[in-house]
Amino acid sequence: MEGSVLVIGGGIAGIQTSLDLTELGFKVYLVERTPSIGGRMAQLDKTFPTNDCSLCILAPKMVEVFRNPNIELMTYHEVKEVEGKPGNFEVTILKKPRYIEESKCKGCGDCAAKCPKIEVPNLFDMNLGKRKSIYIPFPQAVPPVYVIDPKLCLKLTKDVCGVCSKVCKAEAINYDQKIEEIEIKVGAIVVSTGFDMFGEELSSRWGYEYKNVVNALEYERILCASGPFAGHVLRPSDQKEPEKIAFIQCAGSRDLQEGIPYCSSVCCMYTAKEAIITKEHSENAECFIFKHEIRAFGKNFYEFTRRAEEEYNVNYIQTKISSIEEEKDSNDLIIYYEDLEEGSFKDFKANLVVLATPLVPSIGTRDLASILDIEIDSYGFFREKNSFYKSLSSRKGIFLTGFCQGPLDIPETVANASGVASEVATLLSSKKFTQIKEKVFEISEKQVKNSEIPRIGVLICHCGINIGKYVNVPSVVEYIAQLPNVVHCEDNLYSCSSDSQERIKELIIDKNLNRFIVASCTPRTHESLFQETCQEAGLNKYLFEMVNIRDQCSWVHMNEIEAATLKAKDLIRMAVAKSKLLIPQKEDSLKITPTALVIGGGISGMTAGLDIANKGFDVFLIEIEEELGGNLRYLNKLFPNHDKASDFVNPIIEKVENHNKIQIFRNSVIRDIKGYIGNYNVIILNSDKHEVELKIGTIIVATGAKELKLKHISGTNIEKESNIFTQLELEKKLDKKEIGWIKKSKRITMILCAGARQDEGITYCSNICCCVSLKNIRVLKEINPDLQIIVLYRDLQMAKKEFENYYRERRNDAIFLRYSLDKAPKLRKNTKKDESYSITVFDTNLQDYVEIESDMIILSTPMIPQDGLEELAKMLKVPLDQSGFFLEAHVKLRPLDFATDGIFLCGCAQWPKNIQDSISQAKGAAGRASRFLNAKEIQTSGLISEVKEGKCIGCGKCVETCPYNAIELVEVSRDYEIASLIINKSSVNAALCKGCGTCAATCPVGAISVKHYDFNQINVMIDAYLLEKSY
Amino acid sequence: MTKTQIKAKKEEVEPEILVFCCNWCSYAGADLAGVSRFQYPPNIRIIRVMCSGRVDPSFILRAFKDGVDGVLISGCHIGDCHYISGNEYTRKRFEKLHKVIIEQLGIDPRRIRLEWISASEGKQFADLIKDFTNEIKKLGLVKQYYLV
């Protein structure tokens, strides 16, 4: 068995899986067929519902992949052949020729600047921008290595030119590269090949062929500050600002004629986002969203669409589109549509049309399926083995993650990716850490005392001609060399090349340097490389300082060589000043107790518990009730496969109960939680009302949610009505043998969004109620085919791949009437004897009131947070969101983490979700937690806050400010001549501190500072800049 | 031009501006300005801090005491902070402390600015530097107006 994994596809799914896998102890080969990782997320401008800058949050992860010694990044590679079985796959990979030596290219871009080949459309900008024939897909591409387009390059096509080879100082150009085959052995394979977005594949009625009709990904590039129009909202035909922009939702999705029967799941949300950003970019723009239905079912999603409408004046129109045509002279578009609210046919003139076209499996999915010998479903996505374990492909040892298996949004993808990493880790558990490289430094670290005179070495980089051409490097070297404490200063062509690393080590040792500075490019990508080099030479990595004279001097002052040179001198002098005050920092290691506490024994808690226990760690599972199983215990049948709920959940309960690594506490509650990651002391009050103390390494919160019980519906009190009940109550009734009452019933009405998506109270959409309702329609109809069922709904949230078809089938079983919030259904009880009801509802499709008679009314009420979460949140020191669910660390990229390290989240505790998603999250949370348990000990950063106890007045301001709960006030005893006093002092927990330094700026007496960015270090930089000019 | 001449020229018309950039958004935005070759005036010097929340009022005071002509603090957009809420404190501190302090010193508050720059806003970073430098140039050099 191999301790390595092949990940195919370098989008966010592949990135997250790879990063988690290395932390779980496995080597990763990450194969990406394009020249850079990043995938679709890198193309997005912002992400809903927080409008976070997409690349800002993704780029650090891309860099992390690049620097990770245990990820072999294989961009511009493709998988050719796979043989073998789980644990032992043999894979043949094709390395496509870049015509650039990856190890030599520094990504400087001199080649592209000189490349004469006429610019062609850039795929990254969805063909709206331009690139040369030698290019990098986008500025933040990882790896930062260029590639030659062999179809365009004059040298490769006609054997003329060759200018890139002449200008490349790194001698990285190699026109003779050929396709290579590489053989690797891996234990498991993860497929994360993502999606494409339809454009020209659409039928002509959508008008995609017209210049000013773009699909949503193209529009993302138009919006993006680094996109083809530099963030100005312009239309492609004339690059003028459009005044009227029409967004068309479901442009081809949920459409059997277009061959896309499913809902792409994310379009309602990104359309609202794009409309909001448009309004932020240009105030005069008017945005019109031609909607079919609003599917906004995630955390804060529905509220987000409301904000688009109410705060940003985005106009939503309920429509069905007939066709889109172009007006010849103006290139404006005429949209012909049916206004469903008014029942009339209309037309609308727009300057720009944005189509929310279907998201489909990425091109090549079928070929890859046959290479991997795994199945494809009827939609063209990879087929999951089981509706509840969507990550398993049809072949053992091959896993699926992200959009390649069906529509998912980013947080769902990230959670799923962590879950897949966890499953792989369980499969290959016996081989963990066998193929992982641990960095060992041969030269032991030399002691540098604060009293020692600084001996500083400075290396100044030409970066080919990138710095050298616009900054007078020799004069900078001459100037810096004469500064006090600078023992040695020299320049070189590329500081990042491997021979330069050897030179740095040589200098440190030969000249007995105790500080080192490199002035070159950005520390964001290169600092860790140089730090490692210093450490290899025995110099503590915190004694290194980096200056950015490329991005901040040569590249931005290209016509001002004198000023750029002066600026470089200033910046390096500032770094020299700081460098003198640098202090070697220690990265402490922190022991991790290898146990997990899982709070909650529903499907999420049980899944997470089993996953961790199967990796060999002790799990304590605490359940507030007597029985395990949570809400699933009350369910009758499961959506969408109609398995009996008990048949599904009982074997899982049995596994948990019989697992020798899991200890269950029933009827128990948590009394107290003290400590921090790796070292929690948890006190539990068990069923005998005894306190039990547990030593815990990591905690998973899986407390679930519960169904809302309504007392009123549109003003009518329903508490005592035995024929009005909720879906969960229906399930409980159905689960009993006695179902004669259904056979006797004639008419049932289901009211959806009962108590949900309101203006006040519960404003959110609770995600699962539509599915539950449709499932129960089928169950009821199977028992009594003559039953007449009427469904009163607002929008149906059937967004996952197979859900739309399920809904399509149910339309034969029931009558669906749409109502709006302002004209909600009214109930009236008919007679006391037969307990039937009259319901009056305004049908928005008919635009008229309809009166319905019903024997029974079933309410689909939302899921709400469990009781007692505030108390638990306080003990865990983690936050709740505005709806009362737990608040994750980051809604997009850290959906399962809390800001506080060591505590994780899954299932309905985070947000109402179905069984599939709960399981996916639970496995993900288990994986995230296992990274720490695996490690046995973790390294704390050297860049953390420190308190000068003598100065601290114990005011607690820093405690309030710290976003990570890393600071607490501790009582310290002070002895004086006549008495001892107990006083408060701040104390920083190195395990939790992230080194942001917000505390330092808050402290009124300057008692708290942050290492490496302390007061003196910053002050001397300011002084050096302003007072020490001496050119 | 000799070094003395450069120095003389610089002191005549060229203001000195200190910029604090947070590592995660604004510094990355400045990098993107570089990668994209967006040109801006060479009057700024960037000090990188991990979070804009690190910028202590004493740094501002020190810079003005040392004769700086303008100070720009730049961090992630509100809601985007890498450290969850650090920039919220920056914002509060800026309004209540930084601006107040320099006003009390008798310095024009337009000489200090707080701006949010994301990692994809290279253009915006360059434009911001142009704009701020122009504004400071209009205000003139601190040394010509104040005894510091």
Boltz contact constraints between the chains, C-beta under 6 A:
constraints:
  - contact:
      token1: [A, 50]
      token2: [B, 79]
      max_distance: 6.0
  - contact:
      token1: [A, 52]
      token2: [B, 80]
      max_distance: 6.0
  - contact:
      token1: [A, 53]
      token2: [B, 118]
      max_distance: 6.0
  - contact:
      token1: [A, 53]
      token2: [B, 120]
      max_distance: 6.0
  - contact:
      token1: [A, 55]
      token2: [B, 119]
      max_distance: 6.0
  - contact:
      token1: [A, 55]
      token2: [B, 120]
      max_distance: 6.0
  - contact:
      token1: [A, 56]
      token2: [B, 25]
      max_distance: 6.0
  - contact:
      token1: [A, 56]
      token2: [B, 118]
      max_distance: 6.0
  - contact:
      token1: [A, 56]
      token2: [B, 119]
      max_distance: 6.0
  - contact:
      token1: [A, 139]
      token2: [B, 35]
      max_distance: 6.0
  - contact:
      token1: [A, 225]
      token2: [B, 120]
      max_distance: 6.0
  - contact:
      token1: [A, 225]
      token2: [B, 121]
      max_distance: 6.0
  - contact:
      token1: [A, 225]
      token2: [B, 123]
      max_distance: 6.0
  - contact:
      token1: [A, 226]
      token2: [B, 120]
      max_distance: 6.0
  - contact:
      token1: [A, 230]
      token2: [B, 123]
      max_distance: 6.0
  - contact:
      token1: [A, 522]
      token2: [B, 31]
      max_distance: 6.0
  - contact:
      token1: [A, 551]
      token2: [B, 31]
      max_distance: 6.0
  - contact:
      token1: [A, 551]
      token2: [B, 34]
      max_distance: 6.0
  - contact:
      token1: [A, 552]
      token2: [B, 46]
      max_distance: 6.0
  - contact:
      token1: [A, 555]
      token2: [B, 34]
      max_distance: 6.0
  - contact:
      token1: [A, 555]
      token2: [B, 37]
      max_distance: 6.0
  - contact:
      token1: [A, 556]
      token2: [B, 33]
      max_distance: 6.0
  - contact:
      token1: [A, 556]
      token2: [B, 34]
      max_distance: 6.0
  - contact:
      token1: [A, 556]
      token2: [B, 39]
      max_distance: 6.0
  - contact:
      token1: [A, 556]
      token2: [B, 40]
      max_distance: 6.0
  - contact:
      token1: [A, 557]
      token2: [B, 42]
      max_distance: 6.0
  - contact:
      token1: [A, 560]
      token2: [B, 42]
      max_distance: 6.0
  - contact:
      token1: [A, 563]
      token2: [B, 42]
      max_distance: 6.0
  - contact:
      token1: [A, 567]
      token2: [B, 42]
      max_distance: 6.0
  - contact:
      token1: [A, 570]
      token2: [B, 45]
      max_distance: 6.0
  - contact:
      token1: [A, 899]
      token2: [B, 84]
      max_distance: 6.0
  - contact:
      token1: [A, 963]
      token2: [B, 83]
      max_distance: 6.0
  - contact:
      token1: [A, 963]
      token2: [B, 84]
      max_distance: 6.0
  - contact:
      token1: [A, 963]
      token2: [B, 85]
      max_distance: 6.0
  - contact:
      token1: [A, 995]
      token2: [B, 50]
      max_distance: 6.0
  - contact:
      token1: [A, 996]
      token2: [B, 50]
      max_distance: 6.0
  - contact:
      token1: [A, 996]
      token2: [B, 51]
      max_distance: 6.0
  - contact:
      token1: [A, 996]
      token2: [B, 53]
      max_distance: 6.0
  - contact:
      token1: [A, 996]
      token2: [B, 83]
      max_distance: 6.0
  - contact:
      token1: [A, 996]
      token2: [B, 86]
      max_distance: 6.0
  - contact:
      token1: [A, 997]
      token2: [B, 50]
      max_distance: 6.0
  - contact:
      token1: [A, 997]
      token2: [B, 51]
      max_distance: 6.0
  - contact:
      token1: [A, 997]
      token2: [B, 54]
      max_distance: 6.0
  - contact:
      token1: [A, 998]
      token2: [B, 53]
      max_distance: 6.0
  - contact:
      token1: [A, 998]
      token2: [B, 86]
      max_distance: 6.0
  - contact:
      token1: [A, 998]
      token2: [B, 89]
      max_distance: 6.0
  - contact:
      token1: [A, 1001]
      token2: [B, 53]
      max_distance: 6.0
  - contact:
      token1: [A, 1001]
      token2: [B, 54]
      max_distance: 6.0
  - contact:
      token1: [A, 1001]
      token2: [B, 56]
      max_distance: 6.0
  - contact:
      token1: [A, 1013]
      token2: [B, 49]
      max_distance: 6.0
  - contact:
      token1: [A, 1018]
      token2: [B, 59]
      max_distance: 6.0
  - contact:
      token1: [A, 1019]
      token2: [B, 62]
      max_distance: 6.0
  - contact:
      token1: [A, 1021]
      token2: [B, 47]
      max_distance: 6.0
  - contact:
      token1: [A, 1022]
      token2: [B, 62]
      max_distance: 6.0
  - contact:
      token1: [A, 1022]
      token2: [B, 63]
      max_distance: 6.0
  - contact:
      token1: [A, 1025]
      token2: [B, 45]
      max_distance: 6.0
  - contact:
      token1: [A, 1026]
      token2: [B, 66]
      max_distance: 6.0
  - contact:
      token1: [A, 1026]
      token2: [B, 67]
      max_distance: 6.0
  - contact:
      token1: [A, 1026]
      token2: [B, 68]
      max_distance: 6.0
  - contact:
      token1: [A, 1027]
      token2: [B, 66]
      max_distance: 6.0
  - contact:
      token1: [A, 1031]
      token2: [B, 3]
      max_distance: 6.0
